[in-house]
Amino acid sequence: MELTEAEREEARAERTADRIRDELLATLQELERRRARAVRARNRLRSPEMQKRAAVLALLAASAAAGAAWWRLEPSRAHRRLPAGGERMAPLPPWLGPLLRQALLAGGRAWLRSRARAWGRDAVSAPPALEAGT
């Protein structure tokens, strides 16, 4: 049985349509896979474990910054801070030490309150010494 030209064209069009449909289905499956992966990653970042890790890293960074500032403020080490020319560096202003301390205490209080909210508890009030900022 011999196929006519129109039948051959129709068969070719059907094969092309099937191929395009298969490619579209594969693309949609890949998009769904990527969407699910993104949702999993977002949920992982919102997990309490990741929030704890982020809080610990922030605390470590704040501690390192405060330690570096404290080291620079400490007068017994002033003689070690000589630049290449030999002249002393200007000391930090006297108001900076208490300001850094207040900033660290405020950050700690804010972190404690956020953790209390995340854990579903009432905010734990800080001891009076911390509330007064001393």
C-alpha positions as protocol buffer text, in pm:
chain_id: "A"
residue {
  index: 1
  type: MET
  ca { x: 0 y: 0 z: 0 }
}
residue {
  index: 2
  type: GLU
  ca { x: 148 y: 323 z: -113 }
}
residue {
  index: 3
  type: LEU
  ca { x: 115 y: 636 z: 104 }
}
residue {
  index: 4
  type: THR
  ca { x: 14 y: 952 z: -66 }
}
residue {
  index: 5
  type: GLU
  ca { x: 208 y: 1273 z: -27 }
}
residue {
  index: 6
  type: ALA
  ca { x: -61 y: 1416 z: 203 }
}
residue {
  index: 7
  type: GLU
  ca { x: -47 y: 1110 z: 430 }
}
residue {
  index: 8
  type: ARG
  ca { x: 333 y: 1132 z: 452 }
}
residue {
  index: 9
  type: GLU
  ca { x: 309 y: 1500 z: 543 }
}
residue {
  index: 10
  type: GLU
  ca { x: 47 y: 1420 z: 807 }
}
residue {
  index: 11
  type: ALA
  ca { x: 263 y: 1145 z: 959 }
}
residue {
  index: 12
  type: ARG
  ca { x: 563 y: 1379 z: 964 }
}
residue {
  index: 13
  type: ALA
  ca { x: 353 y: 1652 z: 1130 }
}
residue {
  index: 14
  type: GLU
  ca { x: 234 y: 1403 z: 1395 }
}
residue {
  index: 15
  type: ARG
  ca { x: 592 y: 1295 z: 1470 }
}
residue {
  index: 16
  type: THR
  ca { x: 700 y: 1659 z: 1499 }
}
residue {
  index: 17
  type: ALA
  ca { x: 406 y: 1735 z: 1729 }
}
residue {
  index: 18
  type: ASP
  ca { x: 488 y: 1431 z: 1946 }
}
residue {
  index: 19
  type: ARG
  ca { x: 853 y: 1538 z: 1970 }
}
residue {
  index: 20
  type: ILE
  ca { x: 755 y: 1894 z: 2066 }
}
residue {
  index: 21
  type: ARG
  ca { x: 507 y: 1761 z: 2325 }
}
residue {
  index: 22
  type: ASP
  ca { x: 777 y: 1537 z: 2476 }
}
residue {
  index: 23
  type: GLU
  ca { x: 1023 y: 1828 z: 2495 }
}
residue {
  index: 24
  type: LEU
  ca { x: 758 y: 2048 z: 2657 }
}
residue {
  index: 25
  type: LEU
  ca { x: 676 y: 1778 z: 2912 }
}
residue {
  index: 26
  type: ALA
  ca { x: 1047 y: 1734 z: 2994 }
}
residue {
  index: 27
  type: THR
  ca { x: 1083 y: 2111 z: 3037 }
}
residue {
  index: 28
  type: LEU
  ca { x: 781 y: 2127 z: 3269 }
}
residue {
  index: 29
  type: GLN
  ca { x: 917 y: 1839 z: 3477 }
}
residue {
  index: 30
  type: GLU
  ca { x: 1254 y: 2015 z: 3509 }
}
residue {
  index: 31
  type: LEU
  ca { x: 1083 y: 2339 z: 3616 }
}
residue {
  index: 32
  type: GLU
  ca { x: 881 y: 2151 z: 3878 }
}
residue {
  index: 33
  type: ARG
  ca { x: 1199 y: 1984 z: 4007 }
}
residue {
  index: 34
  type: ARG
  ca { x: 1375 y: 2322 z: 4038 }
}
residue {
  index: 35
  type: ARG
  ca { x: 1073 y: 2479 z: 4210 }
}
residue {
  index: 36
  type: ALA
  ca { x: 1060 y: 2198 z: 4465 }
}
residue {
  index: 37
  type: ARG
  ca { x: 1433 y: 2230 z: 4527 }
}
residue {
  index: 38
  type: ALA
  ca { x: 1404 y: 2606 z: 4584 }
}
residue {
  index: 39
  type: VAL
  ca { x: 1115 y: 2557 z: 4827 }
}
residue {
  index: 40
  type: ARG
  ca { x: 1317 y: 2296 z: 5021 }
}
residue {
  index: 41
  type: ALA
  ca { x: 1615 y: 2532 z: 5040 }
}
residue {
  index: 42
  type: ARG
  ca { x: 1398 y: 2822 z: 5161 }
}
residue {
  index: 43
  type: ASN
  ca { x: 1235 y: 2604 z: 5427 }
}
residue {
  index: 44
  type: ARG
  ca { x: 1577 y: 2480 z: 5536 }
}
residue {
  index: 45
  type: LEU
  ca { x: 1691 y: 2841 z: 5587 }
}
residue {
  index: 46
  type: ARG
  ca { x: 1383 y: 2913 z: 5795 }
}
residue {
  index: 47
  type: SER
  ca { x: 1443 y: 2613 z: 6020 }
}
residue {
  index: 48
  type: PRO
  ca { x: 1531 y: 2677 z: 6384 }
}
residue {
  index: 49
  type: GLU
  ca { x: 1862 y: 2497 z: 6338 }
}
residue {
  index: 50
  type: MET
  ca { x: 1974 y: 2736 z: 6064 }
}
residue {
  index: 51
  type: GLN
  ca { x: 1855 y: 3034 z: 6268 }
}
residue {
  index: 52
  type: LYS
  ca { x: 2064 y: 2911 z: 6560 }
}
residue {
  index: 53
  type: ARG
  ca { x: 2367 y: 2877 z: 6334 }
}
residue {
  index: 54
  type: ALA
  ca { x: 2316 y: 3229 z: 6198 }
}
residue {
  index: 55
  type: ALA
  ca { x: 2281 y: 3366 z: 6552 }
}
residue {
  index: 56
  type: VAL
  ca { x: 2601 y: 3193 z: 6662 }
}
residue {
  index: 57
  type: LEU
  ca { x: 2788 y: 3329 z: 6360 }
}
residue {
  index: 58
  type: ALA
  ca { x: 2657 y: 3679 z: 6429 }
}
residue {
  index: 59
  type: LEU
  ca { x: 2760 y: 3649 z: 6793 }
}
residue {
  index: 60
  type: LEU
  ca { x: 3107 y: 3531 z: 6692 }
}
residue {
  index: 61
  type: ALA
  ca { x: 3145 y: 3820 z: 6447 }
}
residue {
  index: 62
  type: ALA
  ca { x: 3029 y: 4071 z: 6707 }
}
residue {
  index: 63
  type: SER
  ca { x: 3267 y: 3922 z: 6963 }
}
residue {
  index: 64
  type: ALA
  ca { x: 3558 y: 3941 z: 6721 }
}
residue {
  index: 65
  type: ALA
  ca { x: 3477 y: 4304 z: 6639 }
}
residue {
  index: 66
  type: ALA
  ca { x: 3443 y: 4393 z: 7007 }
}
residue {
  index: 67
  type: GLY
  ca { x: 3767 y: 4211 z: 7088 }
}
residue {
  index: 68
  type: ALA
  ca { x: 3953 y: 4395 z: 6817 }
}
residue {
  index: 69
  type: ALA
  ca { x: 3815 y: 4729 z: 6936 }
}
residue {
  index: 70
  type: TRP
  ca { x: 3896 y: 4642 z: 7298 }
}
residue {
  index: 71
  type: TRP
  ca { x: 4251 y: 4542 z: 7204 }
}
residue {
  index: 72
  type: ARG
  ca { x: 4295 y: 4870 z: 7024 }
}
residue {
  index: 73
  type: LEU
  ca { x: 4156 y: 5066 z: 7320 }
}
residue {
  index: 74
  type: GLU
  ca { x: 4370 y: 4895 z: 7583 }
}
residue {
  index: 75
  type: PRO
  ca { x: 4644 y: 5142 z: 7689 }
}
residue {
  index: 76
  type: SER
  ca { x: 4904 y: 4878 z: 7780 }
}
residue {
  index: 77
  type: ARG
  ca { x: 4926 y: 4778 z: 7415 }
}
residue {
  index: 78
  type: ALA
  ca { x: 4953 y: 5130 z: 7279 }
}
residue {
  index: 79
  type: HIS
  ca { x: 5330 y: 5097 z: 7238 }
}
residue {
  index: 80
  type: ARG
  ca { x: 5281 y: 4800 z: 7002 }
}
residue {
  index: 81
  type: ARG
  ca { x: 5076 y: 5002 z: 6755 }
}
residue {
  index: 82
  type: LEU
  ca { x: 5355 y: 5188 z: 6586 }
}
residue {
  index: 83
  type: PRO
  ca { x: 5320 y: 5246 z: 6214 }
}
residue {
  index: 84
  type: ALA
  ca { x: 5613 y: 5209 z: 5976 }
}
residue {
  index: 85
  type: GLY
  ca { x: 5734 y: 5568 z: 6035 }
}
residue {
  index: 86
  type: GLY
  ca { x: 5756 y: 5514 z: 6411 }
}
residue {
  index: 87
  type: GLU
  ca { x: 5500 y: 5776 z: 6523 }
}
residue {
  index: 88
  type: ARG
  ca { x: 5214 y: 5676 z: 6747 }
}
residue {
  index: 89
  type: MET
  ca { x: 4863 y: 5637 z: 6615 }
}
residue {
  index: 90
  type: ALA
  ca { x: 4599 y: 5864 z: 6757 }
}
residue {
  index: 91
  type: PRO
  ca { x: 4400 y: 5689 z: 7032 }
}
residue {
  index: 92
  type: LEU
  ca { x: 4036 y: 5614 z: 6979 }
}
residue {
  index: 93
  type: PRO
  ca { x: 3795 y: 5867 z: 7125 }
}
residue {
  index: 94
  type: PRO
  ca { x: 3702 y: 5795 z: 7488 }
}
residue {
  index: 95
  type: TRP
  ca { x: 3331 y: 5774 z: 7409 }
}
residue {
  index: 96
  type: LEU
  ca { x: 3376 y: 5479 z: 7174 }
}
residue {
  index: 97
  type: GLY
  ca { x: 3434 y: 5211 z: 7442 }
}
residue {
  index: 98
  type: PRO
  ca { x: 3103 y: 5265 z: 7627 }
}
residue {
  index: 99
  type: LEU
  ca { x: 2923 y: 5299 z: 7294 }
}
residue {
  index: 100
  type: LEU
  ca { x: 3053 y: 4962 z: 7174 }
}
residue {
  index: 101
  type: ARG
  ca { x: 2954 y: 4802 z: 7505 }
}
residue {
  index: 102
  type: GLN
  ca { x: 2600 y: 4944 z: 7481 }
}
residue {
  index: 103
  type: ALA
  ca { x: 2568 y: 4825 z: 7121 }
}
residue {
  index: 104
  type: LEU
  ca { x: 2675 y: 4472 z: 7215 }
}
residue {
  index: 105
  type: LEU
  ca { x: 2436 y: 4460 z: 7510 }
}
residue {
  index: 106
  type: ALA
  ca { x: 2147 y: 4591 z: 7300 }
}
residue {
  index: 107
  type: GLY
  ca { x: 2222 y: 4333 z: 7031 }
}
residue {
  index: 108
  type: GLY
  ca { x: 2229 y: 4056 z: 7290 }
}
residue {
  index: 109
  type: ARG
  ca { x: 1897 y: 4164 z: 7438 }
}
residue {
  index: 110
  type: ALA
  ca { x: 1737 y: 4183 z: 7093 }
}
residue {
  index: 111
  type: TRP
  ca { x: 1866 y: 3837 z: 7008 }
}
residue {
  index: 112
  type: LEU
  ca { x: 1729 y: 3693 z: 7334 }
}
residue {
  index: 113
  type: ARG
  ca { x: 1389 y: 3845 z: 7266 }
}
residue {
  index: 114
  type: SER
  ca { x: 1381 y: 3714 z: 6908 }
}
residue {
  index: 115
  type: ARG
  ca { x: 1473 y: 3366 z: 7027 }
}
residue {
  index: 116
  type: ALA
  ca { x: 1204 y: 3376 z: 7293 }
}
residue {
  index: 117
  type: ARG
  ca { x: 946 y: 3467 z: 7025 }
}
residue {
  index: 118
  type: ALA
  ca { x: 1074 y: 3198 z: 6790 }
}
residue {
  index: 119
  type: TRP
  ca { x: 1057 y: 2936 z: 7064 }
}
residue {
  index: 120
  type: GLY
  ca { x: 703 y: 3039 z: 7157 }
}
residue {
  index: 121
  type: ARG
  ca { x: 786 y: 3171 z: 7503 }
}
residue {
  index: 122
  type: ASP
  ca { x: 743 y: 3508 z: 7666 }
}
residue {
  index: 123
  type: ALA
  ca { x: 1045 y: 3732 z: 7629 }
}
residue {
  index: 124
  type: VAL
  ca { x: 1284 y: 3670 z: 7912 }
}
residue {
  index: 125
  type: SER
  ca { x: 1366 y: 3994 z: 8085 }
}
residue {
  index: 126
  type: ALA
  ca { x: 1733 y: 4064 z: 8128 }
}
residue {
  index: 127
  type: PRO
  ca { x: 1888 y: 4115 z: 8472 }
}
residue {
  index: 128
  type: PRO
  ca { x: 1858 y: 4473 z: 8602 }
}
residue {
  index: 129
  type: ALA
  ca { x: 2225 y: 4543 z: 8526 }
}
residue {
  index: 130
  type: LEU
  ca { x: 2167 y: 4474 z: 8156 }
}
residue {
  index: 131
  type: GLU
  ca { x: 1839 y: 4666 z: 8142 }
}
residue {
  index: 132
  type: ALA
  ca { x: 2009 y: 4974 z: 8284 }
}
residue {
  index: 133
  type: GLY
  ca { x: 2288 y: 4943 z: 8029 }
}
residue {
  index: 134
  type: THR
  ca { x: 2562 y: 4932 z: 8290 }
}
